[in-house]
Amino acid sequence: MAAGQRTYLDHNATSPLRPEAAEAVLRALELPGNASSVHAEGRAARSEIERARDKVAGLVGARAKNVIFTSGGTEAANLVLTPGFRRLGQQGAARLLTGAAEHPCVLNGHRFPEGAVEAIPVDSRGILDLAWLAARLEKAAGERVLVSVQLANNETGVIQPVAAAARLVHAHGGLVHTDAVQAAGRIPVSMAELGVDALTLSAHKLGGPKGVGALVLASDQFEIADRLIRGGGQEKGFRAGTENVAAIAGFGAAAEVALAGLQQEGDRLRALRDEAEAALLRIAPEAVVVGAQAERLPNTLAFAIPGLKAETALIAFDLAGVALSSGSACSSGKVKRSHVLDAMGVEPALAEGVLRVSLGWSTTKEDVIRFAEACERVVGPLYKRKVSAA
C-alpha cells in the first residue's frame, strides 16, 4: 500500500458523499429563499425540496406526498414509533413489538411505556422468529400492536422476512414499520411488496449528506397525533422547522443515482464482498462469518477470528490503512458488547472479536486487495503466536 493511502470499508456507518449529491448540495446552498415563502426565491427552494421528494419516493416505490423529511433515520424512527401513529379514524397501538436485533434508534428511540414493549427473538442466523410473532399476535387478540422490524441489519447485513411479518401483523389489525436505512440503495425496496405502513431512511448510508433522512408512509391515511417537533406547518405539519434545503437536495440526488444503478451495483458489490470473504478465509481458515447461512446485503461481511479481539484488530487495521468497524460501534465510537450478536446467541468470546467490512459505491477491487494484505499483516502474528505456543 502506498504511503498515506487509505482504504475505506465502513459504508454501513457512513458512505462517502457521492459527486452528484455534492453538486446538488452546492447548487441548493446558493438559493437565498425560504421554501415557505411565496416569492420566486422561495418557490425555487421549494422546487428543490419537491424534486428530492420525488426521487426519495422513487427509491422505495412510494408516493412523493407521503415522504416526510427529517434530520435522519433516528429522528424518523422516534417520530413514528409512538402510540400516536395510527390510521385515520382508528386508535393507535397499545403495544410495540420490535426485533431483538434492531438498531438502537428503534430499541431506545420509541415513545412507548417500558412495560408495553417486547422483543421478537431471532435465531442463530439472525432471522426473525415468525412463529413466536404469530403466537404473540394471537395472544394479543383485541389489542392493537405496532411491530418494527428492520429490513437489513446494520451489523451483519442479514435481511429480514419483513413481508411475511407484515402479513401476520395486518391479519391481526396491527401496524408495521421497517427500518430500511441499511437496505435502501443496496437492494430493491418496494413499500407495496413489503406491505409495511411506514418506512424510515437515512441519506448518508447511500452517499447523501449526513443529517437528513425521511419517514415514508404507505398512504395519506395515517396520522401521528403526538408529533416530535411542533411549530410551523412544514412537511404537512408532521415535522416543523425550516427545511434543510441543501441536505434534502443532496439526499434526492443520492437516491436517484442509487436507484439507477441498483442491480448492476448490487452484483458488483456482491462479487467484491465474496472476494474479500474468500481472501479472509484463505488467510484465517478459523474465521467465522456471522450470518453466513442467511440472505445478506451484497455489501456486508461481518466476521470474527478466534483469539483476535475487535478493539485490538480495529487499531491494527487502521494502522495498516484500512477503515473497518466493530459491529457494535455505531453510537459511541467505542467497542462494546453487541446486542445483535447476543440476540443471535453468538458465544461471548467470539462476539468480542466481530468486525464488519461494508462496501459501497466508491469501493474498488484494489480496496479488496488492500484489505487482504492488511489481513495478512494483522492475522499473521496471531497464528505465529499459536504455533509458538503449541
C-alpha beads as a LAMMPS data file, in Angstrom:
LAMMPS data file: protein, C-alpha beads

390 atoms
389 bonds

1 atom types
1 bond types

-500.0 500.0 xlo xhi
-500.0 500.0 ylo yhi
-500.0 500.0 zlo zhi

Masses

1 110.0

Atoms # bond

1 1 1 0.000 0.000 0.000
2 1 1 1.394 3.399 -0.969
3 1 1 2.327 5.707 1.877
4 1 1 -0.670 7.625 3.121
5 1 1 -3.116 5.609 1.008
6 1 1 -6.291 4.636 2.834
7 1 1 -8.941 2.011 2.147
8 1 1 -12.402 2.896 3.434
9 1 1 -14.594 -0.137 4.113
10 1 1 -17.155 1.284 6.547
11 1 1 -20.051 2.271 4.295
12 1 1 -22.676 0.924 6.718
13 1 1 -21.563 3.621 9.155
14 1 1 -21.419 6.364 6.515
15 1 1 -20.961 6.134 2.781
16 1 1 -18.790 8.921 1.308
17 1 1 -20.690 11.736 -0.360
18 1 1 -21.423 10.952 -4.000
19 1 1 -20.283 13.615 -6.508
20 1 1 -23.864 14.002 -7.745
21 1 1 -25.049 14.659 -4.196
22 1 1 -22.263 17.163 -3.582
23 1 1 -23.243 19.058 -6.733
24 1 1 -26.876 19.148 -5.650
25 1 1 -25.921 20.428 -2.191
26 1 1 -23.773 23.212 -3.627
27 1 1 -26.497 24.244 -6.066
28 1 1 -29.106 24.412 -3.304
29 1 1 -26.792 26.326 -0.964
30 1 1 -26.818 29.190 -3.438
31 1 1 -30.596 29.566 -3.230
32 1 1 -31.489 32.511 -0.971
33 1 1 -35.160 31.822 -0.411
34 1 1 -37.119 30.148 2.370
35 1 1 -39.114 27.252 0.958
36 1 1 -42.216 28.507 2.752
37 1 1 -42.110 31.907 1.022
38 1 1 -44.343 32.579 -1.974
39 1 1 -41.949 34.772 -3.958
40 1 1 -39.760 33.437 -6.760
41 1 1 -36.798 32.769 -4.486
42 1 1 -38.970 30.804 -2.091
43 1 1 -40.535 28.839 -4.928
44 1 1 -37.072 27.905 -6.217
45 1 1 -36.162 26.468 -2.804
46 1 1 -39.490 24.642 -2.663
47 1 1 -38.854 23.154 -6.100
48 1 1 -35.565 21.671 -4.891
49 1 1 -37.343 20.006 -1.991
50 1 1 -40.147 18.618 -4.114
51 1 1 -37.750 17.261 -6.751
52 1 1 -35.873 15.493 -3.983
53 1 1 -39.125 14.193 -2.511
54 1 1 -39.976 12.591 -5.860
55 1 1 -36.558 10.915 -6.044
56 1 1 -36.632 9.584 -2.496
57 1 1 -40.152 8.267 -3.045
58 1 1 -38.963 6.513 -6.196
59 1 1 -36.211 4.741 -4.276
60 1 1 -38.776 2.851 -2.183
61 1 1 -41.758 2.747 -4.545
62 1 1 -43.789 5.284 -2.602
63 1 1 -45.813 8.380 -3.483
64 1 1 -43.963 11.639 -3.063
65 1 1 -46.708 13.201 -0.948
66 1 1 -46.095 10.547 1.712
67 1 1 -42.389 11.355 2.189
68 1 1 -41.619 13.388 5.321
69 1 1 -38.090 14.767 5.587
70 1 1 -36.344 14.606 8.971
71 1 1 -32.831 15.116 10.327
72 1 1 -32.043 11.423 9.833
73 1 1 -33.152 7.853 10.395
74 1 1 -33.066 8.230 14.160
75 1 1 -35.471 11.158 14.210
76 1 1 -37.704 9.391 11.710
77 1 1 -37.894 6.327 13.977
78 1 1 -38.590 8.491 17.034
79 1 1 -41.339 10.263 15.109
80 1 1 -43.245 7.156 14.029
81 1 1 -42.697 4.685 16.889
82 1 1 -45.372 6.071 19.144
83 1 1 -48.879 5.125 20.274
84 1 1 -49.932 8.241 18.361
85 1 1 -49.136 6.639 14.981
86 1 1 -52.438 5.394 13.620
87 1 1 -54.742 5.058 10.677
88 1 1 -57.193 7.913 10.385
89 1 1 -60.237 7.230 12.478
90 1 1 -58.620 4.407 14.467
91 1 1 -56.907 4.086 17.809
92 1 1 -53.139 3.899 17.980
93 1 1 -51.225 0.838 19.145
94 1 1 -51.097 -0.048 22.823
95 1 1 -48.063 -2.323 22.430
96 1 1 -44.795 -2.238 20.469
97 1 1 -43.028 -5.392 19.297
98 1 1 -39.501 -4.923 17.947
99 1 1 -36.973 -7.345 16.563
100 1 1 -34.350 -8.218 19.178
101 1 1 -31.561 -7.167 16.793
102 1 1 -32.962 -3.763 15.823
103 1 1 -30.862 -0.612 15.623
104 1 1 -30.695 1.444 18.858
105 1 1 -32.818 4.171 17.237
106 1 1 -35.685 1.662 17.400
107 1 1 -34.840 -0.068 20.670
108 1 1 -34.206 3.203 22.515
109 1 1 -35.944 5.762 20.333
110 1 1 -39.567 4.669 20.616
111 1 1 -42.118 6.531 22.722
112 1 1 -43.992 3.613 24.280
113 1 1 -44.059 2.942 28.039
114 1 1 -41.378 0.448 29.069
115 1 1 -43.915 -2.189 30.068
116 1 1 -45.612 -2.013 26.658
117 1 1 -42.553 -3.101 24.651
118 1 1 -41.456 -6.653 23.840
119 1 1 -38.603 -8.097 21.759
120 1 1 -39.222 -10.594 18.965
121 1 1 -36.444 -13.233 19.146
122 1 1 -34.095 -14.010 16.278
123 1 1 -32.468 -17.355 15.558
124 1 1 -28.765 -18.173 15.289
125 1 1 -28.730 -16.822 11.732
126 1 1 -30.164 -13.507 12.919
127 1 1 -33.564 -14.157 11.312
128 1 1 -36.769 -13.054 12.998
129 1 1 -38.756 -15.834 14.711
130 1 1 -42.020 -15.615 12.792
131 1 1 -43.589 -18.457 14.777
132 1 1 -43.005 -16.505 18.001
133 1 1 -44.509 -13.411 16.376
134 1 1 -47.585 -15.310 15.198
135 1 1 -48.153 -16.781 18.658
136 1 1 -47.695 -13.382 20.334
137 1 1 -50.168 -11.750 17.969
138 1 1 -52.715 -14.458 18.736
139 1 1 -52.236 -13.782 22.437
140 1 1 -52.701 -10.057 21.809
141 1 1 -56.088 -10.524 20.141
142 1 1 -58.106 -7.371 20.678
143 1 1 -55.010 -5.303 21.496
144 1 1 -53.700 -3.097 18.709
145 1 1 -49.990 -3.706 18.091
146 1 1 -47.248 -1.816 16.260
147 1 1 -44.401 -4.008 15.006
148 1 1 -40.996 -2.648 13.991
149 1 1 -38.693 -4.937 12.015
150 1 1 -35.555 -3.774 10.202
151 1 1 -35.208 -4.742 6.569
152 1 1 -31.476 -5.420 6.888
153 1 1 -29.236 -5.484 9.937
154 1 1 -26.545 -2.835 10.149
155 1 1 -24.021 -5.125 11.859
156 1 1 -24.423 -8.399 9.967
157 1 1 -26.240 -7.412 6.770
158 1 1 -28.844 -10.135 7.422
159 1 1 -32.088 -9.445 5.537
160 1 1 -35.336 -9.957 7.441
161 1 1 -38.625 -11.507 6.182
162 1 1 -40.438 -8.197 6.514
163 1 1 -43.198 -9.019 4.015
164 1 1 -44.077 -12.234 5.853
165 1 1 -44.092 -10.414 9.190
166 1 1 -46.309 -7.666 7.750
167 1 1 -48.880 -10.212 6.556
168 1 1 -49.093 -11.689 10.056
169 1 1 -49.408 -8.292 11.707
170 1 1 -52.038 -6.952 9.326
171 1 1 -54.098 -10.123 9.735
172 1 1 -54.366 -9.144 13.398
173 1 1 -55.164 -5.480 12.680
174 1 1 -51.737 -4.152 13.622
175 1 1 -49.353 -1.684 12.019
176 1 1 -45.861 -2.331 10.659
177 1 1 -42.770 -0.127 10.463
178 1 1 -39.491 -1.145 8.876
179 1 1 -36.104 0.478 9.320
180 1 1 -34.798 0.417 5.735
181 1 1 -31.770 2.613 6.442
182 1 1 -29.195 -0.037 5.511
183 1 1 -31.220 -1.699 2.762
184 1 1 -32.304 1.245 0.622
185 1 1 -29.994 1.779 -2.316
186 1 1 -28.394 -1.655 -1.821
187 1 1 -31.273 -4.000 -2.571
188 1 1 -34.664 -3.348 -4.218
189 1 1 -37.113 -1.824 -1.738
190 1 1 -40.824 -1.574 -2.501
191 1 1 -43.262 -0.469 0.177
192 1 1 -46.086 -2.209 -1.641
193 1 1 -44.254 -5.523 -1.865
194 1 1 -43.095 -5.303 1.745
195 1 1 -46.625 -4.413 2.836
196 1 1 -45.434 -2.009 5.517
197 1 1 -47.258 1.051 6.788
198 1 1 -44.154 3.145 7.468
199 1 1 -40.519 3.039 6.468
200 1 1 -37.505 5.081 7.592
201 1 1 -34.430 6.162 5.618
202 1 1 -31.128 7.992 6.110
203 1 1 -29.274 9.799 3.321
204 1 1 -25.702 9.274 4.449
205 1 1 -25.948 5.481 4.215
206 1 1 -26.309 5.688 0.425
207 1 1 -23.920 8.515 -0.386
208 1 1 -26.049 11.507 0.534
209 1 1 -25.283 14.177 3.140
210 1 1 -25.234 13.472 6.856
211 1 1 -28.078 14.929 8.896
212 1 1 -31.060 14.241 6.651
213 1 1 -33.456 11.312 6.444
214 1 1 -37.090 10.529 5.879
215 1 1 -40.166 8.859 7.234
216 1 1 -42.205 7.394 4.382
217 1 1 -45.843 6.448 4.935
218 1 1 -47.734 3.917 2.848
219 1 1 -50.573 6.366 2.199
220 1 1 -52.068 9.646 3.331
221 1 1 -54.466 7.738 5.569
222 1 1 -52.091 7.812 8.527
223 1 1 -51.509 10.410 11.188
224 1 1 -49.174 10.935 14.144
225 1 1 -51.066 12.543 16.985
226 1 1 -48.029 13.328 19.153
227 1 1 -45.537 14.860 16.747
228 1 1 -41.979 15.360 17.903
229 1 1 -41.229 18.845 16.584
230 1 1 -44.147 21.254 16.647
231 1 1 -44.301 24.768 15.281
232 1 1 -44.975 25.798 11.699
233 1 1 -46.693 23.707 9.070
234 1 1 -43.609 22.375 7.288
235 1 1 -43.723 18.784 5.998
236 1 1 -47.527 18.894 6.166
237 1 1 -47.279 19.514 9.885
238 1 1 -45.514 16.231 10.611
239 1 1 -42.170 17.921 11.243
240 1 1 -41.996 21.645 11.929
241 1 1 -38.971 23.833 11.224
242 1 1 -37.394 25.420 8.169
243 1 1 -36.288 22.660 5.841
244 1 1 -32.592 21.923 5.250
245 1 1 -32.899 22.513 1.517
246 1 1 -29.285 21.723 0.641
247 1 1 -29.196 18.419 2.530
248 1 1 -32.572 17.388 1.137
249 1 1 -31.400 18.153 -2.415
250 1 1 -28.316 16.008 -1.825
251 1 1 -30.492 13.215 -0.467
252 1 1 -32.598 13.277 -3.611
253 1 1 -29.556 13.166 -5.875
254 1 1 -28.050 10.238 -3.980
255 1 1 -31.361 8.348 -4.084
256 1 1 -31.668 8.886 -7.829
257 1 1 -28.157 7.611 -8.563
258 1 1 -28.511 4.644 -6.221
259 1 1 -31.795 3.574 -7.809
260 1 1 -30.491 3.936 -11.371
261 1 1 -27.572 1.568 -10.751
262 1 1 -29.190 -0.722 -8.191
263 1 1 -28.931 -4.099 -9.937
264 1 1 -25.521 -3.567 -11.503
265 1 1 -24.054 -2.107 -8.326
266 1 1 -25.521 -4.887 -6.222
267 1 1 -23.871 -7.506 -8.427
268 1 1 -20.561 -5.629 -8.337
269 1 1 -20.532 -5.282 -4.567
270 1 1 -21.558 -8.893 -4.017
271 1 1 -18.629 -10.053 -6.144
272 1 1 -16.233 -7.814 -4.208
273 1 1 -17.720 -8.914 -0.866
274 1 1 -17.343 -12.579 -1.812
275 1 1 -13.761 -11.946 -2.923
276 1 1 -12.966 -10.297 0.415
277 1 1 -14.609 -13.178 2.282
278 1 1 -12.656 -15.774 0.301
279 1 1 -9.390 -13.941 0.990
280 1 1 -10.201 -13.756 4.689
281 1 1 -10.939 -17.483 4.932
282 1 1 -7.799 -18.307 2.981
283 1 1 -5.675 -16.257 5.380
284 1 1 -7.596 -17.249 8.525
285 1 1 -9.379 -20.585 7.975
286 1 1 -10.756 -20.436 11.516
287 1 1 -12.612 -17.195 10.825
288 1 1 -16.359 -17.249 11.410
289 1 1 -18.630 -15.297 9.057
290 1 1 -21.641 -14.053 11.005
291 1 1 -24.961 -14.573 9.238
292 1 1 -23.371 -16.708 6.515
293 1 1 -26.386 -19.040 6.458
294 1 1 -28.842 -16.214 5.857
295 1 1 -29.545 -13.882 2.965
296 1 1 -27.346 -10.813 3.445
297 1 1 -26.863 -7.408 1.918
298 1 1 -24.431 -7.683 -1.004
299 1 1 -22.024 -5.207 0.592
300 1 1 -21.678 -6.538 4.153
301 1 1 -19.225 -9.003 5.694
302 1 1 -19.219 -9.494 9.470
303 1 1 -16.563 -11.856 10.756
304 1 1 -14.577 -12.921 13.792
305 1 1 -11.223 -14.617 14.104
306 1 1 -10.954 -16.684 17.300
307 1 1 -8.335 -15.186 19.577
308 1 1 -8.465 -11.726 17.996
309 1 1 -10.388 -9.041 19.879
310 1 1 -12.202 -6.348 17.921
311 1 1 -10.635 -3.430 19.760
312 1 1 -7.125 -4.648 19.036
313 1 1 -7.966 -5.589 15.455
314 1 1 -9.592 -2.238 14.647
315 1 1 -6.449 -0.397 15.697
316 1 1 -4.255 -2.795 13.752
317 1 1 -6.316 -2.482 10.578
318 1 1 -6.410 1.294 10.968
319 1 1 -2.620 1.429 11.281
320 1 1 -2.458 -0.725 8.151
321 1 1 -4.527 1.917 6.344
322 1 1 -7.878 0.090 6.327
323 1 1 -11.006 1.538 7.965
324 1 1 -13.318 -1.159 9.267
325 1 1 -15.845 -1.187 12.093
326 1 1 -16.786 -3.250 15.050
327 1 1 -20.402 -4.160 14.520
328 1 1 -21.363 -2.521 17.793
329 1 1 -19.594 0.817 17.467
330 1 1 -22.443 2.838 15.964
331 1 1 -23.430 5.147 18.776
332 1 1 -20.423 5.633 20.996
333 1 1 -17.387 5.120 18.799
334 1 1 -16.242 2.562 21.368
335 1 1 -16.125 -1.189 21.038
336 1 1 -18.668 -2.768 23.356
337 1 1 -20.804 -5.873 23.608
338 1 1 -23.211 -6.210 20.673
339 1 1 -26.880 -6.780 21.470
340 1 1 -27.286 -8.124 17.924
341 1 1 -24.752 -10.903 18.490
342 1 1 -26.229 -11.610 21.922
343 1 1 -29.667 -11.998 20.347
344 1 1 -28.185 -14.439 17.809
345 1 1 -26.610 -16.488 20.601
346 1 1 -23.046 -15.897 19.425
347 1 1 -20.561 -17.108 22.030
348 1 1 -19.385 -14.059 24.030
349 1 1 -15.680 -14.765 23.468
350 1 1 -16.261 -14.854 19.708
351 1 1 -18.630 -11.869 19.752
352 1 1 -15.870 -9.744 21.295
353 1 1 -13.894 -10.147 18.075
354 1 1 -16.530 -9.457 15.426
355 1 1 -15.510 -6.915 12.794
356 1 1 -17.541 -5.525 9.912
357 1 1 -16.441 -4.850 6.366
358 1 1 -19.036 -2.819 4.467
359 1 1 -18.526 -1.824 0.855
360 1 1 -20.139 0.920 -1.197
361 1 1 -20.199 2.985 -4.352
362 1 1 -16.552 4.090 -4.011
363 1 1 -15.166 0.607 -3.269
364 1 1 -12.820 -0.879 -5.864
365 1 1 -11.115 -4.210 -6.434
366 1 1 -7.906 -2.560 -5.249
367 1 1 -9.593 -1.873 -1.912
368 1 1 -10.337 -5.574 -1.507
369 1 1 -6.724 -6.417 -2.336
370 1 1 -5.538 -3.956 0.316
371 1 1 -7.954 -5.494 2.814
372 1 1 -6.438 -8.915 2.117
373 1 1 -2.932 -7.517 2.526
374 1 1 -3.934 -5.930 5.822
375 1 1 -5.428 -9.244 6.962
376 1 1 -2.073 -10.913 6.346
377 1 1 -0.352 -8.282 8.496
378 1 1 -2.941 -8.350 11.284
379 1 1 -3.664 -12.082 11.419
380 1 1 -0.181 -13.378 10.650
381 1 1 1.310 -12.583 14.088
382 1 1 -1.699 -14.223 15.762
383 1 1 -1.048 -17.525 14.014
384 1 1 2.671 -17.295 14.686
385 1 1 1.914 -16.985 18.394
386 1 1 -0.374 -20.017 18.227
387 1 1 2.342 -22.067 16.539
388 1 1 4.904 -20.965 19.131
389 1 1 2.544 -21.826 21.970
390 1 1 1.937 -25.264 20.502

Bonds

1 1 1 2
2 1 2 3
3 1 3 4
4 1 4 5
5 1 5 6
6 1 6 7
7 1 7 8
8 1 8 9
9 1 9 10
10 1 10 11
11 1 11 12
12 1 12 13
13 1 13 14
14 1 14 15
15 1 15 16
16 1 16 17
17 1 17 18
18 1 18 19
19 1 19 20
20 1 20 21
21 1 21 22
22 1 22 23
23 1 23 24
24 1 24 25
25 1 25 26
26 1 26 27
27 1 27 28
28 1 28 29
29 1 29 30
30 1 30 31
31 1 31 32
32 1 32 33
33 1 33 34
34 1 34 35
35 1 35 36
36 1 36 37
37 1 37 38
38 1 38 39
39 1 39 40
40 1 40 41
41 1 41 42
42 1 42 43
43 1 43 44
44 1 44 45
45 1 45 46
46 1 46 47
47 1 47 48
48 1 48 49
49 1 49 50
50 1 50 51
51 1 51 52
52 1 52 53
53 1 53 54
54 1 54 55
55 1 55 56
56 1 56 57
57 1 57 58
58 1 58 59
59 1 59 60
60 1 60 61
61 1 61 62
62 1 62 63
63 1 63 64
64 1 64 65
65 1 65 66
66 1 66 67
67 1 67 68
68 1 68 69
69 1 69 70
70 1 70 71
71 1 71 72
72 1 72 73
73 1 73 74
74 1 74 75
75 1 75 76
76 1 76 77
77 1 77 78
78 1 78 79
79 1 79 80
80 1 80 81
81 1 81 82
82 1 82 83
83 1 83 84
84 1 84 85
85 1 85 86
86 1 86 87
87 1 87 88
88 1 88 89
89 1 89 90
90 1 90 91
91 1 91 92
92 1 92 93
93 1 93 94
94 1 94 95
95 1 95 96
96 1 96 97
97 1 97 98
98 1 98 99
99 1 99 100
100 1 100 101
101 1 101 102
102 1 102 103
103 1 103 104
104 1 104 105
105 1 105 106
106 1 106 107
107 1 107 108
108 1 108 109
109 1 109 110
110 1 110 111
111 1 111 112
112 1 112 113
113 1 113 114
114 1 114 115
115 1 115 116
116 1 116 117
117 1 117 118
118 1 118 119
119 1 119 120
120 1 120 121
121 1 121 122
122 1 122 123
123 1 123 124
124 1 124 125
125 1 125 126
126 1 126 127
127 1 127 128
128 1 128 129
129 1 129 130
130 1 130 131
131 1 131 132
132 1 132 133
133 1 133 134
134 1 134 135
135 1 135 136
136 1 136 137
137 1 137 138
138 1 138 139
139 1 139 140
140 1 140 141
141 1 141 142
142 1 142 143
143 1 143 144
144 1 144 145
145 1 145 146
146 1 146 147
147 1 147 148
148 1 148 149
149 1 149 150
150 1 150 151
151 1 151 152
152 1 152 153
153 1 153 154
154 1 154 155
155 1 155 156
156 1 156 157
157 1 157 158
158 1 158 159
159 1 159 160
160 1 160 161
161 1 161 162
162 1 162 163
163 1 163 164
164 1 164 165
165 1 165 166
166 1 166 167
167 1 167 168
168 1 168 169
169 1 169 170
170 1 170 171
171 1 171 172
172 1 172 173
173 1 173 174
174 1 174 175
175 1 175 176
176 1 176 177
177 1 177 178
178 1 178 179
179 1 179 180
180 1 180 181
181 1 181 182
182 1 182 183
183 1 183 184
184 1 184 185
185 1 185 186
186 1 186 187
187 1 187 188
188 1 188 189
189 1 189 190
190 1 190 191
191 1 191 192
192 1 192 193
193 1 193 194
194 1 194 195
195 1 195 196
196 1 196 197
197 1 197 198
198 1 198 199
199 1 199 200
200 1 200 201
201 1 201 202
202 1 202 203
203 1 203 204
204 1 204 205
205 1 205 206
206 1 206 207
207 1 207 208
208 1 208 209
209 1 209 210
210 1 210 211
211 1 211 212
212 1 212 213
213 1 213 214
214 1 214 215
215 1 215 216
216 1 216 217
217 1 217 218
218 1 218 219
219 1 219 220
220 1 220 221
221 1 221 222
222 1 222 223
223 1 223 224
224 1 224 225
225 1 225 226
226 1 226 227
227 1 227 228
228 1 228 229
229 1 229 230
230 1 230 231
231 1 231 232
232 1 232 233
233 1 233 234
234 1 234 235
235 1 235 236
236 1 236 237
237 1 237 238
238 1 238 239
239 1 239 240
240 1 240 241
241 1 241 242
242 1 242 243
243 1 243 244
244 1 244 245
245 1 245 246
246 1 246 247
247 1 247 248
248 1 248 249
249 1 249 250
250 1 250 251
251 1 251 252
252 1 252 253
253 1 253 254
254 1 254 255
255 1 255 256
256 1 256 257
257 1 257 258
258 1 258 259
259 1 259 260
260 1 260 261
261 1 261 262
262 1 262 263
263 1 263 264
264 1 264 265
265 1 265 266
266 1 266 267
267 1 267 268
268 1 268 269
269 1 269 270
270 1 270 271
271 1 271 272
272 1 272 273
273 1 273 274
274 1 274 275
275 1 275 276
276 1 276 277
277 1 277 278
278 1 278 279
279 1 279 280
280 1 280 281
281 1 281 282
282 1 282 283
283 1 283 284
284 1 284 285
285 1 285 286
286 1 286 287
287 1 287 288
288 1 288 289
289 1 289 290
290 1 290 291
291 1 291 292
292 1 292 293
293 1 293 294
294 1 294 295
295 1 295 296
296 1 296 297
297 1 297 298
298 1 298 299
299 1 299 300
300 1 300 301
301 1 301 302
302 1 302 303
303 1 303 304
304 1 304 305
305 1 305 306
306 1 306 307
307 1 307 308
308 1 308 309
309 1 309 310
310 1 310 311
311 1 311 312
312 1 312 313
313 1 313 314
314 1 314 315
315 1 315 316
316 1 316 317
317 1 317 318
318 1 318 319
319 1 319 320
320 1 320 321
321 1 321 322
322 1 322 323
323 1 323 324
324 1 324 325
325 1 325 326
326 1 326 327
327 1 327 328
328 1 328 329
329 1 329 330
330 1 330 331
331 1 331 332
332 1 332 333
333 1 333 334
334 1 334 335
335 1 335 336
336 1 336 337
337 1 337 338
338 1 338 339
339 1 339 340
340 1 340 341
341 1 341 342
342 1 342 343
343 1 343 344
344 1 344 345
345 1 345 346
346 1 346 347
347 1 347 348
348 1 348 349
349 1 349 350
350 1 350 351
351 1 351 352
352 1 352 353
353 1 353 354
354 1 354 355
355 1 355 356
356 1 356 357
357 1 357 358
358 1 358 359
359 1 359 360
360 1 360 361
361 1 361 362
362 1 362 363
363 1 363 364
364 1 364 365
365 1 365 366
366 1 366 367
367 1 367 368
368 1 368 369
369 1 369 370
370 1 370 371
371 1 371 372
372 1 372 373
373 1 373 374
374 1 374 375
375 1 375 376
376 1 376 377
377 1 377 378
378 1 378 379
379 1 379 380
380 1 380 381
381 1 381 382
382 1 382 383
383 1 383 384
384 1 384 385
385 1 385 386
386 1 386 387
387 1 387 388
388 1 388 389
389 1 389 390
